[in-house]
Amino acid sequence: MSKQLVGVQDYEREAHRRLPRSALDYYQSGALDEVTLRENKEAMERWYIRPRFLRDVSQRTMATTLLGHRVAVPFGVAPTAMQRMAHPDGEVATARAAGRHGAPFTLSTIATASIEEVATAAPNTLRLFQLYIYRDREVTASLVRRAEAAGYSALVLTVDAPYFGIRRADIRNKFTLPPHLRLANFQSAEESGRVNTSPGGSGINEYVASLFDAALTWEDVAWLKGITKLPLVLKGILTKEDASLGVEAGAAAIWVSNHGARQVDGVAPTMEALPEVVAAVHGRCEVYVDGGFSQGAHIFKALALGANMVFLGRPLLWGLACGGEEGAWGVLNTVHTELDSVMALSGCATVQDITRAMVVRRDTLAHL
């Protein structure tokens, strides 16, 4: 990378310059008018940090745990599909970068590097596997067995995608996966190559409509728990009602997410949904969040609101596009540096020092 990239926005601007239009639009777009896409970012600014001073912050650590595993930082890599559109090394590079940083990495089912390839390339990275349930349950069961055999530490079931949302950019571009790439987790040429064609609109939406099971219920969560010993994380929860049902269903973690604002336009930004979910879970399992996070201050605020872990999606794609593994590592390092600064300047030597009292909503503060 020849340019000096000092913030995630720098990586984003450079990635926009480098990526082909179809891939860029696939990565950056949201559903319909993209109201929630904008709100995911704007909601971060509705929370103010309440720093505390005259505390010893000379020695700081971000170390924490995820499902009992020690990690170096309270943030990780969210699942994003088809990363080899951004760089030839794709998910392999991102997983390696996460491992170097001591951060967890989540591999998408619809990745362009396989479960086994990523495990071999990044053996020391804490790896989670994101899962969809297919109409053919054996497809899902096979993916679960492979994730277990390859040493993944948890399954992340995405619950908010019985179909994919309407993404106008993909329809305009008639988005398809470039012909030299395949969905690497599928063995047959028919399944792995189905996203390479689109008779009408978006190839990825047509793939999902043809294979994902839109009839899923909580009984299918029980089925999935019954075929694996891995802890199950439920991703895509936005309400206290579903959070409570998820805990009752035995989830090891509830992941607050609106799918990068790519499903329903008009749902709550995740920073606004997070407190409701945290209250409903009430410490019975871990809580994660993604959606619009791109700065250390954003992560600080989410931790203060009760998240155990914050996951980043698009920022890693921008880093990947700018320089493969080194670009992805650069994004993680940028966020790490920013979070360390916010912690030090707010009186927090450890992640455990970041409490609910350290943030306040802007509208609440105005009435004090």
FIMI-204266 format. One line per field, with one value per residue (C-alpha): residue number from 1; residue in three letters; x, y, z. Coordinates in Angstrom, 2 decimals, decimal comma, m for minus. Each point is the difference from the previous one (the first is absolute). Example, Ala and Ser with C-alpha at 12.3 -4.5 7.8 and 13.67 -1.06 7.14 Angstrom:
num: [1;2]
residuo: [ALA;SER]
xx: [12,30;1,37]
yy: [m4,50;3,44]
zz: [7,80;m0,66]
% end
This chain:
num: [1;2;3;4;5;6;7;8;9;10;11;12;13;14;15;16;17;18;19;20;21;22;23;24;25;26;27;28;29;30;31;32;33;34;35;36;37;38;39;40;41;42;43;44;45;46;47;48;49;50;51;52;53;54;55;56;57;58;59;60;61;62;63;64;65;66;67;68;69;70;71;72;73;74;75;76;77;78;79;80;81;82;83;84;85;86;87;88;89;90;91;92;93;94;95;96;97;98;99;100;101;102;103;104;105;106;107;108;109;110;111;112;113;114;115;116;117;118;119;120;121;122;123;124;125;126;127;128;129;130;131;132;133;134;135;136;137;138;139;140;141;142;143;144;145;146;147;148;149;150;151;152;153;154;155;156;157;158;159;160;161;162;163;164;165;166;167;168;169;170;171;172;173;174;175;176;177;178;179;180;181;182;183;184;185;186;187;188;189;190;191;192;193;194;195;196;197;198;199;200;201;202;203;204;205;206;207;208;209;210;211;212;213;214;215;216;217;218;219;220;221;222;223;224;225;226;227;228;229;230;231;232;233;234;235;236;237;238;239;240;241;242;243;244;245;246;247;248;249;250;251;252;253;254;255;256;257;258;259;260;261;262;263;264;265;266;267;268;269;270;271;272;273;274;275;276;277;278;279;280;281;282;283;284;285;286;287;288;289;290;291;292;293;294;295;296;297;298;299;300;301;302;303;304;305;306;307;308;309;310;311;312;313;314;315;316;317;318;319;320;321;322;323;324;325;326;327;328;329;330;331;332;333;334;335;336;337;338;339;340;341;342;343;344;345;346;347;348;349;350;351;352;353;354;355;356;357;358;359;360;361;362;363;364;365;366;367;368]
residuo: [MET;SER;LYS;GLN;LEU;VAL;GLY;VAL;GLN;ASP;TYR;GLU;ARG;GLU;ALA;HIS;ARG;ARG;LEU;PRO;ARG;SER;ALA;LEU;ASP;TYR;TYR;GLN;SER;GLY;ALA;LEU;ASP;GLU;VAL;THR;LEU;ARG;GLU;ASN;LYS;GLU;ALA;MET;GLU;ARG;TRP;TYR;ILE;ARG;PRO;ARG;PHE;LEU;ARG;ASP;VAL;SER;GLN;ARG;THR;MET;ALA;THR;THR;LEU;LEU;GLY;HIS;ARG;VAL;ALA;VAL;PRO;PHE;GLY;VAL;ALA;PRO;THR;ALA;MET;GLN;ARG;MET;ALA;HIS;PRO;ASP;GLY;GLU;VAL;ALA;THR;ALA;ARG;ALA;ALA;GLY;ARG;HIS;GLY;ALA;PRO;PHE;THR;LEU;SER;THR;ILE;ALA;THR;ALA;SER;ILE;GLU;GLU;VAL;ALA;THR;ALA;ALA;PRO;ASN;THR;LEU;ARG;LEU;PHE;GLN;LEU;TYR;ILE;TYR;ARG;ASP;ARG;GLU;VAL;THR;ALA;SER;LEU;VAL;ARG;ARG;ALA;GLU;ALA;ALA;GLY;TYR;SER;ALA;LEU;VAL;LEU;THR;VAL;ASP;ALA;PRO;TYR;PHE;GLY;ILE;ARG;ARG;ALA;ASP;ILE;ARG;ASN;LYS;PHE;THR;LEU;PRO;PRO;HIS;LEU;ARG;LEU;ALA;ASN;PHE;GLN;SER;ALA;GLU;GLU;SER;GLY;ARG;VAL;ASN;THR;SER;PRO;GLY;GLY;SER;GLY;ILE;ASN;GLU;TYR;VAL;ALA;SER;LEU;PHE;ASP;ALA;ALA;LEU;THR;TRP;GLU;ASP;VAL;ALA;TRP;LEU;LYS;GLY;ILE;THR;LYS;LEU;PRO;LEU;VAL;LEU;LYS;GLY;ILE;LEU;THR;LYS;GLU;ASP;ALA;SER;LEU;GLY;VAL;GLU;ALA;GLY;ALA;ALA;ALA;ILE;TRP;VAL;SER;ASN;HIS;GLY;ALA;ARG;GLN;VAL;ASP;GLY;VAL;ALA;PRO;THR;MET;GLU;ALA;LEU;PRO;GLU;VAL;VAL;ALA;ALA;VAL;HIS;GLY;ARG;CYS;GLU;VAL;TYR;VAL;ASP;GLY;GLY;PHE;SER;GLN;GLY;ALA;HIS;ILE;PHE;LYS;ALA;LEU;ALA;LEU;GLY;ALA;ASN;MET;VAL;PHE;LEU;GLY;ARG;PRO;LEU;LEU;TRP;GLY;LEU;ALA;CYS;GLY;GLY;GLU;GLU;GLY;ALA;TRP;GLY;VAL;LEU;ASN;THR;VAL;HIS;THR;GLU;LEU;ASP;SER;VAL;MET;ALA;LEU;SER;GLY;CYS;ALA;THR;VAL;GLN;ASP;ILE;THR;ARG;ALA;MET;VAL;VAL;ARG;ARG;ASP;THR;LEU;ALA;HIS;LEU]
xx: [0,00;1,61;m2,45;m0,05;m3,25;m0,63;m3,72;m2,58;m1,47;3,36;m0,13;m3,58;0,81;2,95;m2,05;m2,67;2,67;1,34;m3,05;m2,03;m3,41;m2,03;2,08;0,10;m3,77;m0,55;2,19;m1,19;m3,73;m2,96;m3,64;m2,37;0,53;2,85;m1,54;1,19;3,41;0,42;m1,55;2,47;2,74;m1,98;m1,21;3,59;0,01;m3,17;1,99;2,54;2,91;0,18;3,73;1,33;3,34;2,72;0,07;3,17;0,03;3,77;m0,38;m2,86;m1,32;m2,89;0,10;m3,35;m1,73;m2,39;m1,88;2,76;2,83;2,55;0,25;2,25;m2,66;m3,76;m0,65;0,12;m0,79;m3,63;m0,94;0,02;m0,57;2,22;3,12;2,09;m1,82;2,04;3,36;1,24;0,77;m3,48;m1,11;3,41;1,65;m2,66;0,20;3,77;m0,20;m2,49;2,24;3,02;m2,06;m1,47;m3,54;m2,71;m0,88;m3,37;m0,11;m3,11;m1,76;0,05;3,73;2,48;2,45;m1,08;m0,38;3,07;2,12;m0,47;0,68;3,24;1,15;m0,89;0,34;0,63;m2,98;m3,12;m2,45;m3,82;m2,09;m3,09;m2,78;m3,23;m2,52;m0,69;m3,15;2,08;0,94;2,85;1,75;m0,09;0,93;3,00;1,22;m0,35;2,05;2,71;0,18;0,34;2,70;1,94;0,14;m2,49;m1,05;m3,67;m2,83;m1,63;m3,51;m1,29;m3,71;m0,97;0,29;m2,82;0,45;2,49;m1,22;m0,55;3,32;m0,54;3,66;0,32;m3,13;1,26;3,38;m1,56;2,51;1,71;3,13;2,89;0,37;3,45;m1,39;m2,18;m1,82;2,76;m1,99;m2,03;1,36;m2,16;0,62;m3,76;m0,27;3,30;m0,50;m3,66;0,81;1,99;m3,18;m3,08;m2,80;m1,64;1,12;2,48;1,71;0,50;m3,69;m1,00;2,43;m1,46;m3,61;0,73;1,88;m0,63;m2,91;m2,53;m2,08;2,45;m1,34;1,41;m0,38;2,77;2,27;m0,63;0,78;3,31;0,96;m0,80;2,54;3,03;1,99;1,21;m1,48;m2,71;m0,11;m3,21;0,77;m2,57;m1,93;m1,45;m2,73;m0,32;m2,61;2,29;2,95;m1,95;m1,11;3,59;1,24;m2,78;1,02;3,48;2,00;3,51;m0,15;m2,47;1,44;m1,78;0,07;m2,11;2,13;1,91;m3,34;m0,43;m3,29;m2,87;0,45;m1,54;1,06;1,87;3,70;1,84;1,29;m3,61;m1,09;2,95;m1,20;m3,38;1,66;2,56;m2,78;m2,00;3,00;0,85;3,35;m1,31;2,24;2,45;m1,15;1,78;m0,78;0,91;m1,26;1,73;2,99;3,14;1,75;1,40;m2,48;m2,89;1,29;0,43;m3,62;m1,32;2,03;m1,39;m3,52;0,63;1,43;2,62;1,45;m0,32;0,37;1,14;m1,07;0,51;3,16;1,83;m1,11;1,43;3,27;0,08;m0,53;2,84;2,62;m1,16;1,11;2,05;m2,95;m2,36;2,56;0,39;m3,72;0,04;3,09;m1,60;m3,08;2,18;2,02;m3,16;m1,65;3,15;0,03;m3,67;0,49;3,04;m1,67;m3,23;1,54;m0,20;3,01;m1,94;m3,07;m1,72;0,38;m2,29;m3,37;m3,51;0,57;2,60;m2,48;m3,10;m2,44;0,33;m3,72;0,10;3,00;m1,76;m2,73;2,27]
yy: [0,00;3,23;2,43;0,72;m1,38;1,16;m0,58;m2,49;2,72;0,24;m3,73;0,35;2,80;m1,90;m3,20;1,91;1,04;m3,54;m2,25;m0,83;1,68;m3,19;m1,27;3,42;0,42;m3,52;0,72;3,52;m0,05;m0,36;m0,86;2,28;3,71;m0,86;1,89;m2,60;m0,10;3,70;m0,38;m2,72;2,63;3,01;m1,84;m0,18;3,78;0,03;m1,42;2,14;m1,33;1,06;m0,17;m0,41;1,48;m0,36;m3,74;m1,96;m0,91;m0,40;m3,74;m1,03;m3,24;m0,82;m3,73;m1,67;m3,30;m1,31;m3,17;m0,87;0,64;2,66;2,72;3,05;2,54;0,50;0,18;m2,48;m0,69;m0,44;m2,41;1,66;m1,95;m0,53;1,79;m1,05;2,66;2,46;m1,80;m3,36;m1,25;0,86;m1,61;m1,61;3,41;1,38;m3,02;0,25;3,71;m0,68;m2,68;2,28;2,51;m2,49;0,69;m2,57;m0,59;m1,15;m1,85;0,37;m3,03;1,75;0,61;m0,28;m1,92;m3,26;m0,99;m2,21;2,48;2,72;m2,42;m1,16;3,52;1,52;m2,82;2,34;2,29;m0,43;m0,93;0,05;m1,35;1,90;m2,27;0,11;m2,84;m1,39;m1,72;m3,12;m0,53;m2,30;2,98;1,81;m3,11;m0,57;3,56;m0,46;m3,21;1,65;3,01;m2,30;m2,07;3,12;1,35;2,86;1,10;0,93;0,07;3,33;m0,58;2,95;0,21;3,15;m1,32;m2,31;2,03;2,71;3,59;2,14;1,64;2,30;0,36;m3,76;m0,05;2,88;m1,69;m3,44;m1,08;m3,36;m1,47;0,41;m3,16;m0,90;m0,22;m2,60;m0,43;m2,11;m1,79;m1,94;m3,01;m0,19;2,35;0,61;1,29;1,88;1,68;0,97;3,57;0,45;0,29;2,19;m0,13;3,09;2,03;m0,94;m3,38;m0,19;0,66;m2,67;m2,44;0,65;m0,26;m3,35;m1,64;1,67;m1,27;2,78;m2,27;0,10;0,16;m0,35;m3,76;0,15;1,67;m2,99;m2,33;1,76;m0,15;m3,69;m0,82;1,83;0,43;3,43;3,03;1,70;3,76;1,53;2,88;2,53;0,64;3,51;m0,30;m0,95;m2,60;m1,93;0,47;m1,67;m2,83;m0,46;m0,34;m2,49;m1,94;m0,44;2,59;0,54;3,57;2,39;2,04;3,31;0,65;1,37;m1,80;3,15;1,74;m2,34;m1,69;2,26;3,72;1,74;m2,31;1,47;0,74;m2,53;2,54;0,84;m3,64;m1,05;1,30;m1,73;m3,32;0,32;0,64;m3,00;m2,34;1,25;m1,75;m3,45;m0,19;2,17;2,84;1,05;2,81;1,15;2,65;3,28;m0,32;1,55;1,85;m0,80;2,41;m1,95;m3,19;1,71;1,16;m3,48;m1,58;2,59;m0,92;m3,62;m1,73;m2,64;0,16;2,37;m1,35;1,92;m0,92;2,53;1,59;m3,29;m0,14;3,48;m1,06;m3,18;1,95;2,34;m2,62;m3,53;m1,29;3,11;2,24;m1,99;0,03;3,75;0,55;m2,10;1,83;3,38;m0,91;m1,42;3,22;2,10;m2,13;0,06;3,80;0,31;m2,37;1,89;3,39;m1,20;m1,59;m3,67;m2,26;m3,18;m0,96;m0,78;3,68;1,04;0,18;1,14;3,19;1,05;0,78;2,16;0,64;3,46;0,79;m1,04;2,20;2,99;m0,22;m0,26]
zz: [0,00;m1,14;1,59;3,73;1,31;3,56;0,47;m1,20;m2,22;m1,78;m0,72;m1,17;m2,43;m1,43;m0,29;m1,92;m2,45;m0,45;m0,02;m3,13;0,09;0,37;2,93;1,66;m0,23;1,35;3,02;0,78;m0,79;2,33;m0,51;m1,96;0,85;2,41;2,93;2,51;m1,67;0,78;3,44;0,99;m0,20;1,21;3,10;1,24;0,36;2,11;2,91;1,85;2,04;3,67;0,77;3,53;1,01;2,63;m0,52;m0,60;m3,70;m0,32;m0,61;m2,28;m1,44;m2,32;0,74;0,49;m0,72;m2,65;0,92;2,43;m2,45;0,86;m2,65;m0,16;m0,97;0,50;m3,74;m2,85;m3,63;m1,04;m2,79;m3,42;m3,18;m3,02;1,17;m2,98;m2,00;2,11;m0,13;m1,37;3,52;1,26;3,24;0,52;0,24;2,34;2,30;0,19;0,79;2,78;1,45;0,01;1,92;2,48;m1,27;m0,83;m3,65;m1,38;m3,32;m2,15;m1,44;m3,39;0,07;m2,85;2,22;1,58;3,65;m0,31;m1,97;2,60;2,87;m1,60;m0,82;3,40;2,55;2,93;m0,69;2,13;m2,76;0,03;m2,87;m1,16;m1,15;m1,96;0,12;m3,45;m1,15;m0,37;3,65;m0,97;m1,62;3,33;2,00;m2,25;0,52;3,77;m0,06;m2,07;2,32;3,00;m1,70;m1,01;3,54;m0,10;3,48;m0,53;m2,50;m0,82;m1,30;m2,00;0,81;m1,92;m3,56;m1,08;m3,18;m0,86;0,06;m3,10;m0,82;m2,93;m0,92;m0,53;m2,14;m2,14;m0,39;m0,55;2,61;m0,44;1,48;m2,48;m2,12;1,38;3,55;1,72;3,29;1,45;2,72;m2,56;m1,78;m3,10;m2,91;m0,17;3,55;0,16;m3,34;0,28;1,02;m3,21;m2,03;0,17;m2,56;1,46;3,00;2,72;m0,20;3,77;0,70;m2,49;1,62;3,45;m1,19;m1,61;2,88;3,38;2,10;0,59;2,23;2,91;3,55;3,50;m0,43;m2,58;2,55;2,26;m2,93;m0,60;3,67;m0,08;m2,73;1,41;3,18;m1,05;1,76;m2,05;m0,56;m1,39;m2,35;m1,19;3,22;0,40;2,65;3,64;m0,92;m2,33;2,34;2,81;m2,28;m1,11;3,56;0,73;m3,11;1,44;m1,94;1,30;m1,32;m1,56;m2,87;m0,56;m3,74;m2,83;m2,60;m0,84;m0,72;m2,98;0,91;1,14;m0,54;2,99;2,83;2,94;m0,26;2,10;2,54;0,82;0,17;2,16;3,41;m0,38;m0,79;2,78;2,50;m1,22;0,10;3,52;0,15;m0,93;m3,05;m1,90;m2,27;m3,21;m2,43;m3,51;m2,41;m0,85;2,33;m1,43;2,86;3,41;1,60;m1,54;1,58;3,37;m0,07;m0,87;2,80;2,40;m1,12;0,92;m3,06;0,74;m3,51;m2,98;m3,53;m3,07;m3,53;m2,78;1,50;m0,48;m3,63;m0,54;1,58;m2,04;m3,22;0,89;0,70;0,76;3,39;0,75;m0,83;2,20;2,80;m0,48;0,56;3,17;1,23;m0,71;2,01;2,78;0,23;0,11;2,67;2,12;m0,22;0,98;2,93;1,26;m0,34;1,64;3,07;m0,99;0,42;m0,87;m1,97;3,29;0,97;m2,87;1,73;m0,87;1,96;m2,57;m2,79;m0,19;m2,80;m1,50;0,36;3,66;0,71;m1,53;2,66;3,04]
% end
